Amino acid sequence: MVKVKLFATLIGFTGKRTMEINGVRTVRELLDKMDELFPGFKKEIEKGFMILVNGRNIEHLQGPETPLKEDDTVSVFPPAGGG
């Protein structure tokens, strides 16, 4: 089971801060599952959300093909604003 932590607008979008998802082997599969549960989820995160697996940005791992295993934590953060 993979634990998913959501932040900012995704909390409002899904109505959840955390959830657990079974049966996913990669970040891509997790995002597909999230999109099934919450239609439009993948479109929402295309706005520049950062995805971390156990605190490490997937951009520095294997991107959407980053493998997931039992007890991993995936955190999805909104883009940082500046000014």
ChimeraX attribute file (.defattr): number of C-alpha atoms within 10 A of each C-alpha:
attribute: neighborCount
match mode: 1-to-1
recipient: residues
	/A:1	16
	/A:2	20
	/A:3	17
	/A:4	20
	/A:5	19
	/A:6	21
	/A:7	15
	/A:8	12
	/A:9	13
	/A:10	19
	/A:11	13
	/A:12	11
	/A:13	14
	/A:14	15
	/A:15	11
	/A:16	13
	/A:17	13
	/A:18	15
	/A:19	11
	/A:20	12
	/A:21	13
	/A:22	12
	/A:23	13
	/A:24	18
	/A:25	16
	/A:26	17
	/A:27	21
	/A:28	17
	/A:29	17
	/A:30	20
	/A:31	16
	/A:32	16
	/A:33	18
	/A:34	17
	/A:35	15
	/A:36	12
	/A:37	11
	/A:38	13
	/A:39	14
	/A:40	12
	/A:41	18
	/A:42	16
	/A:43	9
	/A:44	15
	/A:45	18
	/A:46	9
	/A:47	10
	/A:48	11
	/A:49	16
	/A:50	16
	/A:51	22
	/A:52	21
	/A:53	20
	/A:54	14
	/A:55	11
	/A:56	12
	/A:57	16
	/A:58	19
	/A:59	12
	/A:60	9
	/A:61	13
	/A:62	12
	/A:63	15
	/A:64	15
	/A:65	13
	/A:66	16
	/A:67	17
	/A:68	21
	/A:69	13
	/A:70	13
	/A:71	11
	/A:72	15
	/A:73	19
	/A:74	24
	/A:75	20
	/A:76	19
	/A:77	18
	/A:78	17
	/A:79	12
	/A:80	8
	/A:81	5
	/A:82	4
	/A:83	2
